[in-house]
Amino acid sequence: MSTTNSLAVEDLGSTAQRERRKRILDATFELASDGGFDAVQMRAVADKAEVALGTLYRYFPSKIHLLVSALAREFDRNEVLIRQMGDIPGETAAERVSYILKRTTRGLQGDPKLTEALTRAFMFADSSVAAEIHSVGMSLTTMLTHAMHSGQPSEHAEPTPEDVAVARVIGDVWLSALMAWVTGRSTAAETGAHLETAVGMILRD
């Protein structure tokens, strides 16, 4: 097992290993939800997940790797829920993307300590967490490009390279706005208004 990158589900060969990884991430969510970023200590996670500390470090080399992986799992779950919705409300790509961002933001704002932990970890991450950051970015990009094309005929539903580039810019704006909310520099209402303005400007029809 590598000690330089987190072990993703596809890296794990057995059901027991995948279940162990799930327990670790579940424990991380619980600790973060209760106490935010500072409450997520590797020893505390190992104890709550009932794994040895050395085992935890083999799965996740650091607290930042762990929390960014937890954020990636949260986005993966959200992506599945969005796809299960069917057509996304909104007449334009901007309206649909705004709907998805507001929906996701409200969900995160409902658990502020967890969101603080996940967002801070994402902002603190350096190049050693590149694989985990990429996973977060891919999930967010997939959600946004899906929203852009929701309800369109299948021949127009595949994202173009320009769609992906636009989604990445919107994702960057959204994460920045979320960080402003986490740090108390903007209210939930201001965050929502900022996102709607930004998306409207980027996705002008």
N, C-alpha and C positions, 0 to 999 in steps of 0.2 A: 504494500500500500504506500502511495506517495505521501510525503510530508510537506510538499510545496503547494499543492492544490487541494481544495475540498473534494471529497468523493461524492460525485453525483449518483443518482439512482442507477444510471446505466453503467456505472463503474463497479457496481456491486453484484457479485455472482450468485448470492444465495438469498433466500427469503429472510433468513435470520439477520443478515447484514442490512437488508432494506428496512426491516422492522426496527433494527437498532438505530439506523439513521433517522427514521420517523420519530422514535422516542426522543432522540436528542433535539430535533427541531421542535417537537411539541413542548419539551421542557423549556426551550429557549423562549417560545411564545409565552408560556406561563410566567416566567420570571420577568420578561420584558413588560408584559401587561400589568404586572403588579408593581414594578419598581423602575421601569424605564431602562435607559442605556446602562447606567451604573450598576443595576441589579444583576445584569447578565455577566457573571463571573464564571470562568471555566470550571472551577471546582464545584460551584453550585449547580451548574448545568449537568455535570457528570453525576453528582449525587441524585438529582431529581430524575434523571434518565436511567439511573441504576446501571451505569457503565463505569469502567475504570477510567481515571483521568488520562492515562496513556492512550486508551482506546479512543476517547474523545478527540485527542490531538491527531490521531491517525485519520479520523474522518474530517476534522476541521482544524487546520493548523493554528488558527487564532480566533479571538472573539469577533474580529471584523469579518473574517471568512464565514463564521457561523451566522452572524446576523444578516449579512448580504445574501447568504444562501436561504435564510428564512424569508427574506423579502422576495426572492425569486420564486419560492414555493407559493407565497401569497399571491403573487401576480399570475402564476400558472393556474391556481384555483379560480381566480377572478376571470381569467381568459375563458376557462371552461364554462363558467356561469353565463358569461356574455354570449357565447356561441349558442347556449341552450335557450336564450331569449327569443331567437328568431330575428325578425327584422327589428332594427334599432329605431326608436322614435326619432323623427326629424326629417324634414324635406330636403335638406342640403347636407353635404359632408360636414360642414362646420357645425351644424345643429346636432348631428349624430355624434361627432367627436366630443362636443361640449357635454352632451348627455352622459357619455361614458366616463369622462373625466370627473364630472360632478358626482356621478354615482359612486365611483371608486374613491373619490376624496371624502365623501360623506361617510363611507364605510371605515376609512382610516381614521377620520376625526372622531368616530365613535369609540375608539380605543386610543386615547392620546398618548399614554405612556408607551404602548407598543409602537405606535407610529414614530414617536420621538426616537426610540431605540433603533428602529430599522432605518429611518431616514438619516440619522447621524452616522450610522455605520456606513451607509452608502456614500455619504459626503467625505468621510475620513479615509475611505478605501484608496490604496495606492496600486501600483502596477502589479503587485503580487496577487491581487484579487481580481485580475483581469478576466479570468474565466467566469467568475461569479457575476461580475458587473455585466459581462456580455450576455449572460443568461437573463438577467433582469431586463436589459435593453431589448433583447429579442422578444420577450413576452409583452413588454409595453408596446413595441412597434407592431407586433401582430394584432394586439387589441385595437390599436388606433387605425391601422390600415383596414381591418375588418369593418370598423365603424364607417370609414370613408365610403366603402362600397356596399354596405348593407342594403339589401333590397334591390340591388341592380341585377340586370340579366347576367347570367354566368359568364358570358364572353367579355364582360366589362368588370368582373369582380376580382380579377387577379391584380395584386398591387404592382405598380411599375417601380422602377428605380427611383423616380421622382417622388412617388408616394412614400417610399421607405425613408427617403431623405427628409421629407416634410414631417413624417411621424417622429423621426428622431429629434428634430428641432422642437416640436410640440412636447415631446417627452422631457426634454431638457428644461423647458419653460415650466412644465408641471412640477417637476421635482424641485426646482428652485422656489416656486410658489409654496409648495408643501413645506419646505425648509423654513420659509418666512413665517408660516403659521406655527410650526413646531417651536420656533425660537421666540414667539410672541410679537413678531414684527408686523403681523397682519392678522386680522380677525378671519373667522370662517367665511363671513359674508364678503369681505374684501378679497379673499383668496378666490372665491367663486367668480366674482366680477372680473378680477384680473385674468383668470383663465378664459372666460368667455370672450373678453376683448382680444386677447392674444390669438385665440383660435380663429376668431372672426377675421382678424387681419391676415393671418397666414393662409387661411383657406377661403379667400374671397372667390366667389364664383364669377 
